Amino acid sequence: MTDEQITTIGRCHLCKRTFSFTPASVMTVRMDPDTNLPLGMTVSGAFREPTPEATARSVEQHICSDCVSRMKRLSAFLDQPALRFDTWHGGR
Ligand SMILES: [Zn+2]
């Protein structure tokens, strides 16, 4: 009996680094081959609703854990509601 996980060698689509991963747990991202950016991400780094055309042509790519955490940081950052500086009228 073995609980060894079979690892596969692949290439990260974002940083082009070769990395090993377990197919069951690897992170994939849908890339838009036209822009070479993750689906829905714009060149400026902002997210927007992908067009149906972009969704149709997108391909799933493997992403290494480094890039996953980078993207998580980015999306956590983007998910933050913008800091609001409400005008404070001194409580009155
Ligand atoms: Zn990577």
PDB file of the backbone (N, CA, C, O) and the ligand in Angstrom, with CONECT records:
HET     ZN  A 101       1
ATOM      1  N   MET A   1       0.848  -1.209   0.000  1.00  0.00           N
ATOM      2  CA  MET A   1       0.000   0.000   0.000  1.00  0.00           C
ATOM      3  C   MET A   1       0.871   1.242   0.000  1.00  0.00           C
ATOM      4  O   MET A   1       1.872   1.307   0.713  1.00  0.00           O
ATOM      5  N   THR A   2       0.499   2.195  -0.776  1.00  0.00           N
ATOM      6  CA  THR A   2       1.297   3.415  -0.850  1.00  0.00           C
ATOM      7  C   THR A   2       0.395   4.638  -0.858  1.00  0.00           C
ATOM      8  O   THR A   2      -0.654   4.670  -1.502  1.00  0.00           O
ATOM      9  N   ASP A   3       0.832   5.611  -0.142  1.00  0.00           N
ATOM     10  CA  ASP A   3       0.077   6.863  -0.190  1.00  0.00           C
ATOM     11  C   ASP A   3       0.887   7.926  -0.939  1.00  0.00           C
ATOM     12  O   ASP A   3       0.646   9.128  -0.825  1.00  0.00           O
ATOM     13  N   GLU A   4       1.829   7.439  -1.687  1.00  0.00           N
ATOM     14  CA  GLU A   4       2.669   8.327  -2.479  1.00  0.00           C
ATOM     15  C   GLU A   4       1.813   9.008  -3.537  1.00  0.00           C
ATOM     16  O   GLU A   4       0.965   8.378  -4.168  1.00  0.00           O
ATOM     17  N   GLN A   5       2.040  10.261  -3.716  1.00  0.00           N
ATOM     18  CA  GLN A   5       1.286  10.959  -4.750  1.00  0.00           C
ATOM     19  C   GLN A   5       2.107  10.985  -6.020  1.00  0.00           C
ATOM     20  O   GLN A   5       3.303  11.273  -6.000  1.00  0.00           O
ATOM     21  N   ILE A   6       1.467  10.688  -7.095  1.00  0.00           N
ATOM     22  CA  ILE A   6       2.170  10.704  -8.376  1.00  0.00           C
ATOM     23  C   ILE A   6       2.333  12.153  -8.808  1.00  0.00           C
ATOM     24  O   ILE A   6       1.361  12.896  -8.939  1.00  0.00           O
ATOM     25  N   THR A   7       3.553  12.523  -9.019  1.00  0.00           N
ATOM     26  CA  THR A   7       3.783  13.893  -9.456  1.00  0.00           C
ATOM     27  C   THR A   7       4.120  13.922 -10.935  1.00  0.00           C
ATOM     28  O   THR A   7       4.692  12.985 -11.493  1.00  0.00           O
ATOM     29  N   THR A   8       3.756  14.999 -11.526  1.00  0.00           N
ATOM     30  CA  THR A   8       3.987  15.199 -12.952  1.00  0.00           C
ATOM     31  C   THR A   8       4.837  16.447 -13.099  1.00  0.00           C
ATOM     32  O   THR A   8       4.733  17.379 -12.302  1.00  0.00           O
ATOM     33  N   ILE A   9       5.657  16.458 -14.097  1.00  0.00           N
ATOM     34  CA  ILE A   9       6.460  17.651 -14.367  1.00  0.00           C
ATOM     35  C   ILE A   9       5.746  18.463 -15.441  1.00  0.00           C
ATOM     36  O   ILE A   9       5.333  17.940 -16.476  1.00  0.00           O
ATOM     37  N   GLY A  10       5.618  19.711 -15.172  1.00  0.00           N
ATOM     38  CA  GLY A  10       4.973  20.563 -16.159  1.00  0.00           C
ATOM     39  C   GLY A  10       5.653  21.918 -16.183  1.00  0.00           C
ATOM     40  O   GLY A  10       6.609  22.171 -15.450  1.00  0.00           O
ATOM     41  N   ARG A  11       5.148  22.763 -17.023  1.00  0.00           N
ATOM     42  CA  ARG A  11       5.735  24.089 -17.122  1.00  0.00           C
ATOM     43  C   ARG A  11       4.687  25.108 -16.742  1.00  0.00           C
ATOM     44  O   ARG A  11       3.556  25.079 -17.229  1.00  0.00           O
ATOM     45  N   CYS A  12       5.081  26.004 -15.869  1.00  0.00           N
ATOM     46  CA  CYS A  12       4.155  27.040 -15.454  1.00  0.00           C
ATOM     47  C   CYS A  12       3.914  27.973 -16.631  1.00  0.00           C
ATOM     48  O   CYS A  12       4.848  28.423 -17.295  1.00  0.00           O
ATOM     49  N   HIS A  13       2.657  28.246 -16.869  1.00  0.00           N
ATOM     50  CA  HIS A  13       2.328  29.075 -18.016  1.00  0.00           C
ATOM     51  C   HIS A  13       2.746  30.525 -17.808  1.00  0.00           C
ATOM     52  O   HIS A  13       3.025  31.242 -18.768  1.00  0.00           O
ATOM     53  N   LEU A  14       2.786  30.947 -16.559  1.00  0.00           N
ATOM     54  CA  LEU A  14       3.052  32.363 -16.291  1.00  0.00           C
ATOM     55  C   LEU A  14       4.544  32.665 -16.225  1.00  0.00           C
ATOM     56  O   LEU A  14       5.015  33.597 -16.876  1.00  0.00           O
ATOM     57  N   CYS A  15       5.293  31.884 -15.442  1.00  0.00           N
ATOM     58  CA  CYS A  15       6.717  32.202 -15.283  1.00  0.00           C
ATOM     59  C   CYS A  15       7.598  31.271 -16.096  1.00  0.00           C
ATOM     60  O   CYS A  15       8.820  31.415 -16.083  1.00  0.00           O
ATOM     61  N   LYS A  16       6.997  30.308 -16.812  1.00  0.00           N
ATOM     62  CA  LYS A  16       7.706  29.386 -17.699  1.00  0.00           C
ATOM     63  C   LYS A  16       8.666  28.474 -16.948  1.00  0.00           C
ATOM     64  O   LYS A  16       9.533  27.846 -17.555  1.00  0.00           O
ATOM     65  N   ARG A  17       8.516  28.401 -15.636  1.00  0.00           N
ATOM     66  CA  ARG A  17       9.395  27.571 -14.851  1.00  0.00           C
ATOM     67  C   ARG A  17       8.873  26.145 -14.878  1.00  0.00           C
ATOM     68  O   ARG A  17       7.664  25.915 -14.852  1.00  0.00           O
ATOM     69  N   THR A  18       9.784  25.200 -14.932  1.00  0.00           N
ATOM     70  CA  THR A  18       9.382  23.805 -14.847  1.00  0.00           C
ATOM     71  C   THR A  18       9.151  23.465 -13.387  1.00  0.00           C
ATOM     72  O   THR A  18       9.978  23.777 -12.530  1.00  0.00           O
ATOM     73  N   PHE A  19       8.049  22.836 -13.113  1.00  0.00           N
ATOM     74  CA  PHE A  19       7.752  22.479 -11.734  1.00  0.00           C
ATOM     75  C   PHE A  19       7.025  21.151 -11.703  1.00  0.00           C
ATOM     76  O   PHE A  19       6.428  20.728 -12.694  1.00  0.00           O
ATOM     77  N   SER A  20       7.081  20.507 -10.565  1.00  0.00           N
ATOM     78  CA  SER A  20       6.371  19.242 -10.432  1.00  0.00           C
ATOM     79  C   SER A  20       5.100  19.478  -9.649  1.00  0.00           C
ATOM     80  O   SER A  20       5.047  20.326  -8.757  1.00  0.00           O
ATOM     81  N   PHE A  21       4.097  18.734  -9.987  1.00  0.00           N
ATOM     82  CA  PHE A  21       2.814  18.922  -9.325  1.00  0.00           C
ATOM     83  C   PHE A  21       2.072  17.604  -9.308  1.00  0.00           C
ATOM     84  O   PHE A  21       2.383  16.693 -10.075  1.00  0.00           O
ATOM     85  N   THR A  22       1.111  17.512  -8.449  1.00  0.00           N
ATOM     86  CA  THR A  22       0.224  16.364  -8.449  1.00  0.00           C
ATOM     87  C   THR A  22      -1.020  16.770  -9.223  1.00  0.00           C
ATOM     88  O   THR A  22      -1.671  17.758  -8.885  1.00  0.00           O
ATOM     89  N   PRO A  23      -1.348  16.016 -10.252  1.00  0.00           N
ATOM     90  CA  PRO A  23      -2.469  16.404 -11.124  1.00  0.00           C
ATOM     91  C   PRO A  23      -3.746  16.681 -10.349  1.00  0.00           C
ATOM     92  O   PRO A  23      -4.564  17.501 -10.767  1.00  0.00           O
ATOM     93  N   ALA A  24      -3.921  16.003  -9.224  1.00  0.00           N
ATOM     94  CA  ALA A  24      -5.167  16.180  -8.480  1.00  0.00           C
ATOM     95  C   ALA A  24      -5.241  17.533  -7.804  1.00  0.00           C
ATOM     96  O   ALA A  24      -6.329  18.036  -7.528  1.00  0.00           O
ATOM     97  N   SER A  25      -4.083  18.124  -7.535  1.00  0.00           N
ATOM     98  CA  SER A  25      -4.123  19.351  -6.734  1.00  0.00           C
ATOM     99  C   SER A  25      -3.534  20.547  -7.458  1.00  0.00           C
ATOM    100  O   SER A  25      -3.457  21.637  -6.892  1.00  0.00           O
ATOM    101  N   VAL A  26      -3.123  20.358  -8.689  1.00  0.00           N
ATOM    102  CA  VAL A  26      -2.494  21.486  -9.374  1.00  0.00           C
ATOM    103  C   VAL A  26      -3.516  22.572  -9.647  1.00  0.00           C
ATOM    104  O   VAL A  26      -4.691  22.309  -9.901  1.00  0.00           O
ATOM    105  N   MET A  27      -3.043  23.761  -9.586  1.00  0.00           N
ATOM    106  CA  MET A  27      -3.881  24.910  -9.856  1.00  0.00           C
ATOM    107  C   MET A  27      -3.827  25.190 -11.350  1.00  0.00           C
ATOM    108  O   MET A  27      -2.760  25.198 -11.964  1.00  0.00           O
ATOM    109  N   THR A  28      -4.978  25.415 -11.904  1.00  0.00           N
ATOM    110  CA  THR A  28      -4.993  25.785 -13.313  1.00  0.00           C
ATOM    111  C   THR A  28      -5.692  27.123 -13.443  1.00  0.00           C
ATOM    112  O   THR A  28      -6.489  27.526 -12.595  1.00  0.00           O
ATOM    113  N   VAL A  29      -5.379  27.770 -14.492  1.00  0.00           N
ATOM    114  CA  VAL A  29      -6.020  29.042 -14.748  1.00  0.00           C
ATOM    115  C   VAL A  29      -6.399  29.068 -16.217  1.00  0.00           C
ATOM    116  O   VAL A  29      -5.692  28.520 -17.062  1.00  0.00           O
ATOM    117  N   ARG A  30      -7.494  29.694 -16.506  1.00  0.00           N
ATOM    118  CA  ARG A  30      -7.894  29.788 -17.915  1.00  0.00           C
ATOM    119  C   ARG A  30      -7.235  31.025 -18.502  1.00  0.00           C
ATOM    120  O   ARG A  30      -7.421  32.148 -18.033  1.00  0.00           O
ATOM    121  N   MET A  31      -6.456  30.771 -19.552  1.00  0.00           N
ATOM    122  CA  MET A  31      -5.733  31.860 -20.169  1.00  0.00           C
ATOM    123  C   MET A  31      -6.400  32.250 -21.478  1.00  0.00           C
ATOM    124  O   MET A  31      -6.915  31.408 -22.213  1.00  0.00           O
ATOM    125  N   ASP A  32      -6.378  33.508 -21.740  1.00  0.00           N
ATOM    126  CA  ASP A  32      -6.863  34.006 -23.018  1.00  0.00           C
ATOM    127  C   ASP A  32      -5.654  34.098 -23.946  1.00  0.00           C
ATOM    128  O   ASP A  32      -4.804  34.967 -23.751  1.00  0.00           O
ATOM    129  N   PRO A  33      -5.558  33.224 -24.951  1.00  0.00           N
ATOM    130  CA  PRO A  33      -4.367  33.221 -25.812  1.00  0.00           C
ATOM    131  C   PRO A  33      -4.187  34.520 -26.593  1.00  0.00           C
ATOM    132  O   PRO A  33      -3.087  34.819 -27.058  1.00  0.00           O
ATOM    133  N   ASP A  34      -5.245  35.277 -26.734  1.00  0.00           N
ATOM    134  CA  ASP A  34      -5.143  36.535 -27.470  1.00  0.00           C
ATOM    135  C   ASP A  34      -4.348  37.575 -26.706  1.00  0.00           C
ATOM    136  O   ASP A  34      -3.519  38.286 -27.275  1.00  0.00           O
ATOM    137  N   THR A  35      -4.609  37.655 -25.412  1.00  0.00           N
ATOM    138  CA  THR A  35      -3.937  38.659 -24.602  1.00  0.00           C
ATOM    139  C   THR A  35      -2.812  38.045 -23.788  1.00  0.00           C
ATOM    140  O   THR A  35      -1.982  38.758 -23.225  1.00  0.00           O
ATOM    141  N   ASN A  36      -2.788  36.701 -23.726  1.00  0.00           N
ATOM    142  CA  ASN A  36      -1.819  35.986 -22.910  1.00  0.00           C
ATOM    143  C   ASN A  36      -1.936  36.374 -21.444  1.00  0.00           C
ATOM    144  O   ASN A  36      -0.945  36.415 -20.714  1.00  0.00           O
ATOM    145  N   LEU A  37      -3.149  36.655 -21.033  1.00  0.00           N
ATOM    146  CA  LEU A  37      -3.430  37.006 -19.653  1.00  0.00           C
ATOM    147  C   LEU A  37      -4.511  36.064 -19.147  1.00  0.00           C
ATOM    148  O   LEU A  37      -5.279  35.510 -19.933  1.00  0.00           O
ATOM    149  N   PRO A  38      -4.569  35.882 -17.828  1.00  0.00           N
ATOM    150  CA  PRO A  38      -5.674  35.071 -17.309  1.00  0.00           C
ATOM    151  C   PRO A  38      -7.003  35.638 -17.752  1.00  0.00           C
ATOM    152  O   PRO A  38      -7.181  36.850 -17.870  1.00  0.00           O
ATOM    153  N   LEU A  39      -7.926  34.738 -17.992  1.00  0.00           N
ATOM    154  CA  LEU A  39      -9.234  35.141 -18.489  1.00  0.00           C
ATOM    155  C   LEU A  39      -9.859  36.187 -17.568  1.00  0.00           C
ATOM    156  O   LEU A  39      -9.946  35.996 -16.355  1.00  0.00           O
ATOM    157  N   GLY A  40     -10.277  37.257 -18.149  1.00  0.00           N
ATOM    158  CA  GLY A  40     -10.945  38.289 -17.376  1.00  0.00           C
ATOM    159  C   GLY A  40     -10.003  39.359 -16.855  1.00  0.00           C
ATOM    160  O   GLY A  40     -10.441  40.402 -16.370  1.00  0.00           O
ATOM    161  N   MET A  41      -8.684  39.090 -16.960  1.00  0.00           N
ATOM    162  CA  MET A  41      -7.757  40.103 -16.459  1.00  0.00           C
ATOM    163  C   MET A  41      -7.348  41.013 -17.602  1.00  0.00           C
ATOM    164  O   MET A  41      -7.080  40.553 -18.712  1.00  0.00           O
ATOM    165  N   THR A  42      -7.305  42.265 -17.331  1.00  0.00           N
ATOM    166  CA  THR A  42      -6.912  43.205 -18.369  1.00  0.00           C
ATOM    167  C   THR A  42      -5.437  43.511 -18.234  1.00  0.00           C
ATOM    168  O   THR A  42      -4.813  43.191 -17.223  1.00  0.00           O
ATOM    169  N   VAL A  43      -4.889  44.128 -19.252  1.00  0.00           N
ATOM    170  CA  VAL A  43      -3.466  44.439 -19.260  1.00  0.00           C
ATOM    171  C   VAL A  43      -3.091  45.283 -18.052  1.00  0.00           C
ATOM    172  O   VAL A  43      -1.977  45.187 -17.536  1.00  0.00           O
ATOM    173  N   SER A  44      -4.013  46.096 -17.614  1.00  0.00           N
ATOM    174  CA  SER A  44      -3.722  46.970 -16.480  1.00  0.00           C
ATOM    175  C   SER A  44      -3.772  46.219 -15.156  1.00  0.00           C
ATOM    176  O   SER A  44      -3.460  46.782 -14.108  1.00  0.00           O
ATOM    177  N   GLY A  45      -4.168  44.935 -15.203  1.00  0.00           N
ATOM    178  CA  GLY A  45      -4.199  44.149 -13.978  1.00  0.00           C
ATOM    179  C   GLY A  45      -5.551  44.132 -13.304  1.00  0.00           C
ATOM    180  O   GLY A  45      -5.722  43.493 -12.266  1.00  0.00           O
ATOM    181  N   ALA A  46      -6.502  44.818 -13.875  1.00  0.00           N
ATOM    182  CA  ALA A  46      -7.841  44.840 -13.301  1.00  0.00           C
ATOM    183  C   ALA A  46      -8.654  43.679 -13.873  1.00  0.00           C
ATOM    184  O   ALA A  46      -8.372  43.190 -14.966  1.00  0.00           O
ATOM    185  N   PHE A  47      -9.634  43.261 -13.144  1.00  0.00           N
ATOM    186  CA  PHE A  47     -10.500  42.201 -13.628  1.00  0.00           C
ATOM    187  C   PHE A  47     -11.761  42.801 -14.232  1.00  0.00           C
ATOM    188  O   PHE A  47     -12.276  43.823 -13.779  1.00  0.00           O
ATOM    189  N   ARG A  48     -12.227  42.138 -15.252  1.00  0.00           N
ATOM    190  CA  ARG A  48     -13.515  42.528 -15.804  1.00  0.00           C
ATOM    191  C   ARG A  48     -14.171  41.251 -16.313  1.00  0.00           C
ATOM    192  O   ARG A  48     -13.508  40.231 -16.499  1.00  0.00           O
ATOM    193  N   GLU A  49     -15.428  41.315 -16.526  1.00  0.00           N
ATOM    194  CA  GLU A  49     -16.175  40.164 -17.008  1.00  0.00           C
ATOM    195  C   GLU A  49     -15.622  39.752 -18.372  1.00  0.00           C
ATOM    196  O   GLU A  49     -15.620  40.557 -19.304  1.00  0.00           O
ATOM    197  N   PRO A  50     -15.149  38.497 -18.501  1.00  0.00           N
ATOM    198  CA  PRO A  50     -14.642  38.087 -19.822  1.00  0.00           C
ATOM    199  C   PRO A  50     -15.764  38.001 -20.839  1.00  0.00           C
ATOM    200  O   PRO A  50     -16.898  37.652 -20.510  1.00  0.00           O
ATOM    201  N   THR A  51     -15.435  38.319 -22.060  1.00  0.00           N
ATOM    202  CA  THR A  51     -16.431  38.223 -23.123  1.00  0.00           C
ATOM    203  C   THR A  51     -16.654  36.747 -23.446  1.00  0.00           C
ATOM    204  O   THR A  51     -15.772  35.928 -23.187  1.00  0.00           O
ATOM    205  N   PRO A  52     -17.799  36.390 -23.999  1.00  0.00           N
ATOM    206  CA  PRO A  52     -18.039  34.988 -24.381  1.00  0.00           C
ATOM    207  C   PRO A  52     -16.987  34.485 -25.356  1.00  0.00           C
ATOM    208  O   PRO A  52     -16.615  33.312 -25.317  1.00  0.00           O
ATOM    209  N   GLU A  53     -16.508  35.358 -26.228  1.00  0.00           N
ATOM    210  CA  GLU A  53     -15.485  34.969 -27.198  1.00  0.00           C
ATOM    211  C   GLU A  53     -14.191  34.600 -26.475  1.00  0.00           C
ATOM    212  O   GLU A  53     -13.536  33.611 -26.805  1.00  0.00           O
ATOM    213  N   ALA A  54     -13.842  35.411 -25.491  1.00  0.00           N
ATOM    214  CA  ALA A  54     -12.615  35.151 -24.729  1.00  0.00           C
ATOM    215  C   ALA A  54     -12.747  33.855 -23.947  1.00  0.00           C
ATOM    216  O   ALA A  54     -11.798  33.074 -23.865  1.00  0.00           O
ATOM    217  N   THR A  55     -13.931  33.623 -23.370  1.00  0.00           N
ATOM    218  CA  THR A  55     -14.155  32.393 -22.627  1.00  0.00           C
ATOM    219  C   THR A  55     -14.033  31.190 -23.554  1.00  0.00           C
ATOM    220  O   THR A  55     -13.479  30.159 -23.172  1.00  0.00           O
ATOM    221  N   ALA A  56     -14.550  31.324 -24.773  1.00  0.00           N
ATOM    222  CA  ALA A  56     -14.545  30.205 -25.715  1.00  0.00           C
ATOM    223  C   ALA A  56     -13.135  29.872 -26.171  1.00  0.00           C
ATOM    224  O   ALA A  56     -12.818  28.702 -26.388  1.00  0.00           O
ATOM    225  N   ARG A  57     -12.295  30.866 -26.317  1.00  0.00           N
ATOM    226  CA  ARG A  57     -10.954  30.581 -26.841  1.00  0.00           C
ATOM    227  C   ARG A  57      -9.949  30.327 -25.724  1.00  0.00           C
ATOM    228  O   ARG A  57      -8.806  29.955 -25.987  1.00  0.00           O
ATOM    229  N   SER A  58     -10.369  30.526 -24.490  1.00  0.00           N
ATOM    230  CA  SER A  58      -9.432  30.363 -23.392  1.00  0.00           C
ATOM    231  C   SER A  58      -9.026  28.899 -23.227  1.00  0.00           C
ATOM    232  O   SER A  58      -9.792  27.985 -23.532  1.00  0.00           O
ATOM    233  N   VAL A  59      -7.834  28.708 -22.750  1.00  0.00           N
ATOM    234  CA  VAL A  59      -7.320  27.358 -22.536  1.00  0.00           C
ATOM    235  C   VAL A  59      -6.830  27.242 -21.096  1.00  0.00           C
ATOM    236  O   VAL A  59      -6.345  28.205 -20.503  1.00  0.00           O
ATOM    237  N   GLU A  60      -6.972  26.040 -20.555  1.00  0.00           N
ATOM    238  CA  GLU A  60      -6.566  25.829 -19.181  1.00  0.00           C
ATOM    239  C   GLU A  60      -5.066  25.578 -19.138  1.00  0.00           C
ATOM    240  O   GLU A  60      -4.540  24.773 -19.906  1.00  0.00           O
ATOM    241  N   GLN A  61      -4.403  26.254 -18.260  1.00  0.00           N
ATOM    242  CA  GLN A  61      -2.952  26.115 -18.154  1.00  0.00           C
ATOM    243  C   GLN A  61      -2.577  25.855 -16.707  1.00  0.00           C
ATOM    244  O   GLN A  61      -3.258  26.296 -15.781  1.00  0.00           O
ATOM    245  N   HIS A  62      -1.493  25.140 -16.533  1.00  0.00           N
ATOM    246  CA  HIS A  62      -1.002  24.870 -15.186  1.00  0.00           C
ATOM    247  C   HIS A  62      -0.211  26.054 -14.674  1.00  0.00           C
ATOM    248  O   HIS A  62       0.524  26.712 -15.411  1.00  0.00           O
ATOM    249  N   ILE A  63      -0.383  26.298 -13.400  1.00  0.00           N
ATOM    250  CA  ILE A  63       0.296  27.424 -12.769  1.00  0.00           C
ATOM    251  C   ILE A  63       1.067  26.897 -11.557  1.00  0.00           C
ATOM    252  O   ILE A  63       0.527  26.116 -10.774  1.00  0.00           O
ATOM    253  N   CYS A  64       2.302  27.310 -11.399  1.00  0.00           N
ATOM    254  CA  CYS A  64       3.088  26.861 -10.258  1.00  0.00           C
ATOM    255  C   CYS A  64       2.607  27.576  -8.991  1.00  0.00           C
ATOM    256  O   CYS A  64       1.919  28.596  -9.043  1.00  0.00           O
ATOM    257  N   SER A  65       2.998  26.999  -7.860  1.00  0.00           N
ATOM    258  CA  SER A  65       2.474  27.526  -6.598  1.00  0.00           C
ATOM    259  C   SER A  65       2.925  28.969  -6.348  1.00  0.00           C
ATOM    260  O   SER A  65       2.212  29.748  -5.716  1.00  0.00           O
ATOM    261  N   ASP A  66       4.108  29.314  -6.847  1.00  0.00           N
ATOM    262  CA  ASP A  66       4.570  30.696  -6.685  1.00  0.00           C
ATOM    263  C   ASP A  66       3.613  31.668  -7.361  1.00  0.00           C
ATOM    264  O   ASP A  66       3.228  32.688  -6.790  1.00  0.00           O
ATOM    265  N   CYS A  67       3.244  31.332  -8.575  1.00  0.00           N
ATOM    266  CA  CYS A  67       2.355  32.215  -9.323  1.00  0.00           C
ATOM    267  C   CYS A  67       0.954  32.186  -8.717  1.00  0.00           C
ATOM    268  O   CYS A  67       0.242  33.190  -8.732  1.00  0.00           O
ATOM    269  N   VAL A  68       0.564  31.020  -8.181  1.00  0.00           N
ATOM    270  CA  VAL A  68      -0.746  30.946  -7.542  1.00  0.00           C
ATOM    271  C   VAL A  68      -0.810  31.920  -6.374  1.00  0.00           C
ATOM    272  O   VAL A  68      -1.779  32.664  -6.225  1.00  0.00           O
ATOM    273  N   SER A  69       0.231  31.908  -5.549  1.00  0.00           N
ATOM    274  CA  SER A  69       0.176  32.815  -4.400  1.00  0.00           C
ATOM    275  C   SER A  69       0.273  34.264  -4.850  1.00  0.00           C
ATOM    276  O   SER A  69      -0.304  35.158  -4.232  1.00  0.00           O
ATOM    277  N   ARG A  70       1.002  34.484  -5.925  1.00  0.00           N
ATOM    278  CA  ARG A  70       1.055  35.855  -6.462  1.00  0.00           C
ATOM    279  C   ARG A  70      -0.336  36.300  -6.906  1.00  0.00           C
ATOM    280  O   ARG A  70      -0.776  37.413  -6.619  1.00  0.00           O
ATOM    281  N   MET A  71      -1.014  35.394  -7.615  1.00  0.00           N
ATOM    282  CA  MET A  71      -2.344  35.759  -8.105  1.00  0.00           C
ATOM    283  C   MET A  71      -3.339  35.896  -6.970  1.00  0.00           C
ATOM    284  O   MET A  71      -4.246  36.727  -7.020  1.00  0.00           O
ATOM    285  N   LYS A  72      -3.158  35.058  -5.925  1.00  0.00           N
ATOM    286  CA  LYS A  72      -4.063  35.163  -4.788  1.00  0.00           C
ATOM    287  C   LYS A  72      -3.892  36.508  -4.109  1.00  0.00           C
ATOM    288  O   LYS A  72      -4.863  37.159  -3.722  1.00  0.00           O
ATOM    289  N   ARG A  73      -2.630  36.911  -3.972  1.00  0.00           N
ATOM    290  CA  ARG A  73      -2.378  38.221  -3.369  1.00  0.00           C
ATOM    291  C   ARG A  73      -3.024  39.306  -4.203  1.00  0.00           C
ATOM    292  O   ARG A  73      -3.648  40.232  -3.686  1.00  0.00           O
ATOM    293  N   LEU A  74      -2.857  39.167  -5.513  1.00  0.00           N
ATOM    294  CA  LEU A  74      -3.408  40.174  -6.415  1.00  0.00           C
ATOM    295  C   LEU A  74      -4.929  40.210  -6.317  1.00  0.00           C
ATOM    296  O   LEU A  74      -5.526  41.284  -6.239  1.00  0.00           O
ATOM    297  N   SER A  75      -5.558  39.027  -6.321  1.00  0.00           N
ATOM    298  CA  SER A  75      -7.021  39.044  -6.301  1.00  0.00           C
ATOM    299  C   SER A  75      -7.530  39.459  -4.931  1.00  0.00           C
ATOM    300  O   SER A  75      -8.579  40.094  -4.824  1.00  0.00           O
ATOM    301  N   ALA A  76      -6.793  39.103  -3.878  1.00  0.00           N
ATOM    302  CA  ALA A  76      -7.201  39.574  -2.554  1.00  0.00           C
ATOM    303  C   ALA A  76      -7.140  41.095  -2.520  1.00  0.00           C
ATOM    304  O   ALA A  76      -7.993  41.768  -1.941  1.00  0.00           O
ATOM    305  N   PHE A  77      -6.110  41.600  -3.158  1.00  0.00           N
ATOM    306  CA  PHE A  77      -5.951  43.045  -3.221  1.00  0.00           C
ATOM    307  C   PHE A  77      -7.085  43.660  -4.036  1.00  0.00           C
ATOM    308  O   PHE A  77      -7.657  44.680  -3.652  1.00  0.00           O
ATOM    309  N   LEU A  78      -7.400  43.033  -5.154  1.00  0.00           N
ATOM    310  CA  LEU A  78      -8.442  43.589  -6.016  1.00  0.00           C
ATOM    311  C   LEU A  78      -9.832  43.433  -5.407  1.00  0.00           C
ATOM    312  O   LEU A  78     -10.736  44.222  -5.681  1.00  0.00           O
ATOM    313  N   ASP A  79      -9.988  42.393  -4.570  1.00  0.00           N
ATOM    314  CA  ASP A  79     -11.290  42.187  -3.954  1.00  0.00           C
ATOM    315  C   ASP A  79     -11.562  43.155  -2.821  1.00  0.00           C
ATOM    316  O   ASP A  79     -12.706  43.345  -2.408  1.00  0.00           O
ATOM    317  N   GLN A  80     -10.510  43.757  -2.330  1.00  0.00           N
ATOM    318  CA  GLN A  80     -10.697  44.716  -1.255  1.00  0.00           C
ATOM    319  C   GLN A  80     -11.592  45.842  -1.734  1.00  0.00           C
ATOM    320  O   GLN A  80     -11.344  46.431  -2.786  1.00  0.00           O
ATOM    321  N   PRO A  81     -12.603  46.136  -0.992  1.00  0.00           N
ATOM    322  CA  PRO A  81     -13.349  47.335  -1.370  1.00  0.00           C
ATOM    323  C   PRO A  81     -12.405  48.528  -1.207  1.00  0.00           C
ATOM    324  O   PRO A  81     -11.622  48.597  -0.260  1.00  0.00           O
ATOM    325  N   ALA A  82     -12.497  49.423  -2.114  1.00  0.00           N
ATOM    326  CA  ALA A  82     -11.605  50.566  -2.048  1.00  0.00           C
ATOM    327  C   ALA A  82     -11.766  51.254  -0.705  1.00  0.00           C
ATOM    328  O   ALA A  82     -12.876  51.419  -0.198  1.00  0.00           O
ATOM    329  N   LEU A  83     -10.661  51.643  -0.153  1.00  0.00           N
ATOM    330  CA  LEU A  83     -10.744  52.348   1.122  1.00  0.00           C
ATOM    331  C   LEU A  83     -11.579  53.594   0.947  1.00  0.00           C
ATOM    332  O   LEU A  83     -11.403  54.374   0.011  1.00  0.00           O
ATOM    333  N   ARG A  84     -12.478  53.746   1.868  1.00  0.00           N
ATOM    334  CA  ARG A  84     -13.352  54.914   1.720  1.00  0.00           C
ATOM    335  C   ARG A  84     -13.001  55.941   2.761  1.00  0.00           C
ATOM    336  O   ARG A  84     -12.887  55.640   3.950  1.00  0.00           O
ATOM    337  N   PHE A  85     -12.839  57.109   2.314  1.00  0.00           N
ATOM    338  CA  PHE A  85     -12.528  58.203   3.220  1.00  0.00           C
ATOM    339  C   PHE A  85     -13.751  59.105   3.290  1.00  0.00           C
ATOM    340  O   PHE A  85     -13.825  60.175   2.685  1.00  0.00           O
ATOM    341  N   ASP A  86     -14.683  58.614   4.050  1.00  0.00           N
ATOM    342  CA  ASP A  86     -15.902  59.413   4.190  1.00  0.00           C
ATOM    343  C   ASP A  86     -15.573  60.705   4.924  1.00  0.00           C
ATOM    344  O   ASP A  86     -14.735  60.760   5.823  1.00  0.00           O
ATOM    345  N   THR A  87     -16.250  61.691   4.507  1.00  0.00           N
ATOM    346  CA  THR A  87     -16.069  62.951   5.208  1.00  0.00           C
ATOM    347  C   THR A  87     -16.692  62.836   6.588  1.00  0.00           C
ATOM    348  O   THR A  87     -17.861  62.475   6.726  1.00  0.00           O
ATOM    349  N   TRP A  88     -15.935  63.132   7.565  1.00  0.00           N
ATOM    350  CA  TRP A  88     -16.437  63.028   8.922  1.00  0.00           C
ATOM    351  C   TRP A  88     -16.781  64.422   9.418  1.00  0.00           C
ATOM    352  O   TRP A  88     -15.950  65.330   9.435  1.00  0.00           O
ATOM    353  N   HIS A  89     -18.011  64.550   9.811  1.00  0.00           N
ATOM    354  CA  HIS A  89     -18.457  65.887  10.240  1.00  0.00           C
ATOM    355  C   HIS A  89     -18.401  66.030  11.748  1.00  0.00           C
ATOM    356  O   HIS A  89     -19.230  66.712  12.351  1.00  0.00           O
ATOM    357  N   GLY A  90     -17.415  65.379  12.353  1.00  0.00           N
ATOM    358  CA  GLY A  90     -17.253  65.542  13.783  1.00  0.00           C
ATOM    359  C   GLY A  90     -18.395  64.948  14.582  1.00  0.00           C
ATOM    360  O   GLY A  90     -18.658  65.397  15.698  1.00  0.00           O
ATOM    361  N   GLY A  91     -19.087  63.942  14.040  1.00  0.00           N
ATOM    362  CA  GLY A  91     -20.145  63.250  14.779  1.00  0.00           C
ATOM    363  C   GLY A  91     -21.447  64.002  14.837  1.00  0.00           C
ATOM    364  O   GLY A  91     -22.351  63.617  15.579  1.00  0.00           O
ATOM    365  N   ARG A  92     -21.561  65.046  14.087  1.00  0.00           N
ATOM    366  CA  ARG A  92     -22.798  65.831  14.130  1.00  0.00           C
ATOM    367  C   ARG A  92     -23.376  65.987  12.747  1.00  0.00           C
ATOM    368  O   ARG A  92     -24.419  66.619  12.582  1.00  0.00           O
TER     369      ARG A  92
HETATM  370 ZN    ZN A 101       4.894  30.218 -12.202  1.00  0.00          ZN2+
END
